[in-house]
Amino acid sequence: MKSIFYTLSVAWKEIQVISKERAWLVILFLLPLMIGSFMGGANLVMTRSQGNVILLEVSLVNLDAGVFGSEMAKAIQAIEQLQVTVYSNVVAAKDPVAKGAAAAAIIIPADFSQMIDSYTPTSVEVVVDPAEPEGANIITGIVKQVVAEFSIWGEVQYGVRTILNEAGILTVASPQQARAVEAQSLGVIMTRINEMRTNPVIDVSEEDPAGVQPGPTMGSFFAYMFPGLTVMFIYFIVGMSGGTLLYEREAGTLRRLLTAPIPRGAILAGKMMAYMLLACMQVVVVFSVASLVFGTPLGKSPLGLVVLTLVVAFNAAALGMLVAAISKTGKQADSIGVILAFVLAGLGGALAITPTPIYRSGGFMGFIASLTPQNHAVEGYLRLMAENASFIQVLPQIGILLGMGIVFFLIALWRFRFDK
């Protein structure tokens, strides 16, 4: 019980010391937010601009006065990748194409609705600019897709009409009644077809070799980028904690602590607890901004996030004690800590250089990454946030980080000289 009290006392003292280190606090909190906001904002702007880019200029003339011609014109104008200009006659529609101002002109013939209604072959003319063959292929493909929908409608309508006529259902009906029955039957069938498109019987799913279905591209990237930045800056406390411990030894503060009946393990544990709290606060602040501002997913396992964060914080704090144990001066511990933070972040995949971590490709880089605590921290967060992994599924990462942290702490307790 006394050991716990001593540990908490040392932790509280260390928290007071940390609160005065404003330069470090700016690095640990403000810098990851600035970098994350810059990278996140840039990616959002690029994504939105790409989504709003108008690919091709298109002229459209609808010579048909029927329902099908009107609906097809609406469908073409609703396509986001096309900038559609409507003309009243064919000559006016072809003129921009001839001048190179439009990639193609789409001409809906005057008998379009009549031909579909009678189930007679018809055609939609696409006049293309020969100077833009790629644009011509894209527009022709789009028109074929749109026309295919009306072809299905015409075929279904013809089939309904044929069945009703052969069954003799319409022989005793008036023209108005016949059209109503035909329209009702056609509406039921087309509604069912649309339902089948929305919820197909056969679905095509996408997953990686591990059987994980990928989430939204931007959300998955943010669920990798922000945890990666957070993990990198969490391990900046390695130099901070190690350096502070050695500065206290140089100033003689540790000698005074040793005169009190405080176990040496409680001293190191108390200092680690303070820096663990600091690391947990980093995660809360960065992840909150990432979620609220950039819509970064946080996964479906709050327990997994909490436990993983505590273990990562413990690992980083223990590594800080280890650096203090192998360093001779506080300045040396600061330098070693900063170098470790950058080098291990790069090796462990904490830097979001590609949409997915390079270490997942395996090979030599994957093996090197697996030797770093940053790798297992990033992988744990990525699985929880981007892939909706459960607490059980990230236990391997939690176990490895916890094991590494215990080893770091035990070595630090063995090697550190309090009275040097």
Secondary structure, DSSP 8 states (H G I E B T S, - for coil): -HHHHHHHHHHHHHHHHHHT-HHHHIIIIIHHHHHHHHHHHHHHHHHHHHHT---EEEEEEE---SHHHHHHHHHHHT-TTEEEEEESSHHHHHHHHHTTS-SEEEEE-TTHHHHHHTT-----EEEE-TT-HHHHHHHHHHHHHHHHHHHHHHHHHHHHHHHHHHHTTTTTS-HHHHHHHHHHHHHHHHHHHHHHHHS-SS------TTS-----HHHHHHHHHHHHHHHHHHTTHHHHHHHHHHHHHHHTHHHHHHHTT--HHHHHHHHHHHHHHHHHHHHHHHHHHHHHHH-----S-HHHHHHHHHHHHHHHHHHHHHHHHH-SSHHHHHHHHHHHHHHHHHHHT-S--SSS-GGGG-HHHHHHHTTSHHHHHHHHHHHHHTS---TGGGHHHHHHHHHHHHHHHHHHHHH--TT-
